[in-house]
Each structure stands twice: as C-alpha cells, then as structure tokens.
Amino acid sequence: MLLYVSKDYLGEKDKKEKLVFENGKLIENNIIPIEAYELGDTLSLDVHYFQNWYVWFDWKKVQVKGIIRENNGKKVLLEIVCWGTDKKRIIRKLQKEIAENVWVNPRYCKREE
C-alpha cells in the first residue's frame, strides 16, 4: 500500500510526502521528523487572507518568515521576522490573524537556506 500525504488543500502543487507499507509494516517514510527542525532555523509559511471582507473569494497570499524559537516535539514556535509585504494595512490584517510568535507544524512550512 502506498499513501501520500499532501497539503494541497488550496489546489497548489507541492511536494508529496510518501509512506510505503508492505504487509502492514512501514517500509519507507520520507516525512521529516519534527526533531529535525532546530532552534534558529528559518521557515517560511504561506498565509492567506481576504483582500476585501465583503468578497469571500478574493483571497490573497503572502509568505511570512519566522525563526524557530522552541520545539516541543509536536510543533515549533516561530518568531515572525518578515510579514512578506511592506504594506502596513496588510501587516495589521495579518497580525489580527496570527501573532508575532505562533506555534506551527513545520511540515507545512518551507525551510529557508
């Protein structure tokens, strides 16, 4: 049995994580363990927001960047250092949705080099 785990919930193409089972035993796993994400690593995360509150399908996206400040083995605490835009109105809108320090599953983020 082959199982793919993907975050393609908004129709975007992304790398699929793969689990391969044989006779009920896991034989291949390319999912990065949470422990592999270290303090000080920089991650980016796509954040979607409404451009206009009265038009629910008017989604916009920015890429915020954060530095890992804590790892509890299930999620990491990101300190947001870049909101992906210089527009103060959009930054305020994003700050209403997420705090400057936010717990995330790092597997839904992209590691920045």
C-alpha positions in Angstrom: 0.0 0.0 0.0 1.3 3.5 -0.9 0.0 6.5 1.0 0.7 10.1 0.0 0.2 12.9 2.5 -0.1 16.3 0.9 -1.0 19.9 2.0 -2.6 20.6 -1.4 -5.8 21.9 0.3 -5.9 25.1 -1.8 -5.1 23.5 -5.1 -1.4 24.4 -5.1 1.2 21.9 -6.2 3.6 20.9 -3.5 5.9 18.0 -2.7 4.0 15.0 -1.6 5.2 13.1 1.4 5.3 9.3 0.9 4.6 6.4 3.3 5.0 2.9 1.9 3.6 -0.1 3.7 4.1 -3.7 3.0 2.2 -6.4 4.8 1.1 -3.8 7.3 4.6 -2.7 8.1 6.0 0.7 7.3 9.0 0.2 4.9 9.5 3.7 3.6 8.9 7.1 5.2 10.3 10.3 3.7 8.5 12.6 6.2 10.9 14.8 8.0 10.7 14.2 11.8 9.8 17.2 13.9 13.0 16.7 15.9 15.0 17.6 12.7 13.8 21.2 13.0 16.3 23.0 15.1 16.3 26.3 17.1 17.4 29.1 14.9 16.2 27.5 11.6 14.3 29.9 9.4 11.0 28.7 7.9 8.6 30.4 5.5 4.9 29.9 5.6 2.2 30.9 3.1 -0.6 32.9 4.8 -3.9 33.5 3.0 -6.1 36.4 3.8 -9.2 38.2 2.4 -8.4 41.2 0.4 -12.0 42.5 0.8 -14.1 41.2 3.7 -17.3 41.5 1.6 -16.0 39.4 -1.2 -15.2 36.0 0.3 -13.5 34.6 -2.8 -11.0 37.4 -3.0 -8.0 35.5 -1.4 -4.5 36.9 -1.4 -1.3 35.2 -0.2 1.9 36.4 1.4 4.9 34.4 2.5 5.8 35.2 6.1 9.2 34.1 7.5 10.0 33.1 11.0 12.8 31.8 13.2 12.3 28.7 15.3 12.5 29.6 19.0 11.2 26.4 20.5 10.4 22.8 19.5 8.1 20.8 21.7 8.3 17.6 19.6 4.9 18.2 18.0 5.1 21.8 16.8 7.6 24.6 16.6 7.3 28.2 17.9 8.0 30.6 15.1 9.0 34.2 15.8 7.8 36.1 12.7 10.6 38.3 11.4 9.2 39.2 8.0 5.5 39.6 7.0 6.1 39.2 3.3 5.0 42.7 2.5 5.8 46.4 3.3 2.1 47.4 3.2 1.2 48.3 6.8 -2.5 47.7 6.2 -1.9 44.2 5.1 0.6 43.6 8.0 -2.1 44.8 10.5 -4.6 42.4 8.9 -2.2 39.5 9.2 -1.4 40.4 12.8 -5.0 40.1 13.6 -5.0 36.5 12.3 -1.6 35.3 13.6 0.6 36.6 16.4 4.2 37.5 16.1 5.0 34.2 17.8 3.0 31.3 16.5 3.0 27.6 17.0 3.0 25.7 13.7 3.6 22.2 12.3 6.9 22.8 10.5 6.0 20.2 7.8 3.6 22.8 6.4 6.5 25.3 6.1 9.4 25.6 3.8 12.9 25.6 5.2 14.9 28.7 4.2 18.6 28.2 3.5 
